[in-house]
């Protein structure tokens, strides 16, 4: 009984570490360095998804200009990333 709890705890810890590693890899740029642009773009994507959920399921309206500005920032971040050349 005690061994199964320890194994479950180890598995949970392993999953948390894998999630953090995946998140850290997601926030790196083409050169493998952490970039504020990737963090900001990921944050704006999360905000857009949360605002969409709030609008669809809870009836909370957000001003249209705020939605378009957030989507524009995400688009600018993705576009800037796509034209950036990898440094050797």
C-alpha positions in Angstrom: 0.0 0.0 0.0 2.8 2.4 0.9 4.8 1.6 -2.2 1.9 2.4 -4.5 1.5 5.9 -2.9 5.3 6.5 -3.3 5.1 5.4 -7.0 2.1 7.7 -7.6 4.0 10.6 -6.0 7.0 9.9 -8.2 4.9 9.7 -11.3 3.2 13.1 -10.4 6.6 14.7 -9.8 7.9 13.3 -13.1 4.9 14.7 -15.0 5.4 18.1 -13.4 9.0 18.1 -14.4 8.1 17.1 -18.0 5.5 19.9 -18.2 8.0 22.5 -17.0 10.6 21.3 -19.4 8.1 21.5 -22.3 7.0 25.0 -21.2 10.6 26.2 -21.0 11.3 24.8 -24.5 8.2 26.5 -25.8 9.4 29.9 -24.6 12.8 29.7 -26.3 13.5 31.4 -29.6 15.3 30.0 -32.6 18.7 30.4 -31.0 17.7 28.5 -27.9 17.6 31.5 -25.7 14.6 32.7 -23.6 13.0 35.7 -25.2 10.5 38.2 -23.8 8.8 38.2 -27.2 7.9 34.5 -26.8 6.7 35.1 -23.3 4.5 38.0 -24.3 3.1 36.2 -27.3 2.2 33.1 -25.2 0.7 35.4 -22.6 -1.5 37.2 -25.2 -2.6 33.8 -26.6 -3.7 32.7 -23.2 -5.5 36.0 -22.7 -7.3 35.7 -26.0 -8.4 32.1 -25.2 -9.6 33.1 -21.7 -11.5 36.1 -23.1 -13.1 33.8 -25.7 -14.2 31.3 -23.0 -15.6 34.2 -20.9 -17.5 35.5 -23.9 -18.8 32.1 -25.1 -19.7 30.4 -21.8 -20.3 33.2 -19.2 -21.7 36.0 -21.4 -18.9 38.5 -20.4 -18.4 41.0 -23.2 -15.0 42.4 -23.8 -14.6 45.6 -25.9 -14.0 44.8 -29.5 -10.9 47.0 -29.8 -9.3 45.1 -27.0 -9.8 41.8 -28.7 -8.4 43.1 -32.0 -5.4 44.6 -30.3 -4.6 41.4 -28.5 -4.9 39.4 -31.7 -2.8 42.0 -33.5 -0.1 41.6 -30.9 -0.1 37.8 -31.2 0.0 38.1 -35.0 2.9 40.6 -34.9 4.8 38.2 -32.5 4.3 35.2 -34.8 5.2 37.2 -37.9 8.3 38.6 -36.3 9.3 35.1 -35.3 8.7 33.7 -38.8 11.0 36.3 -40.6 13.8 36.1 -38.0 16.9 34.3 -39.2 18.6 31.8 -37.0 22.0 33.0 -35.8 24.9 30.6 -36.1 
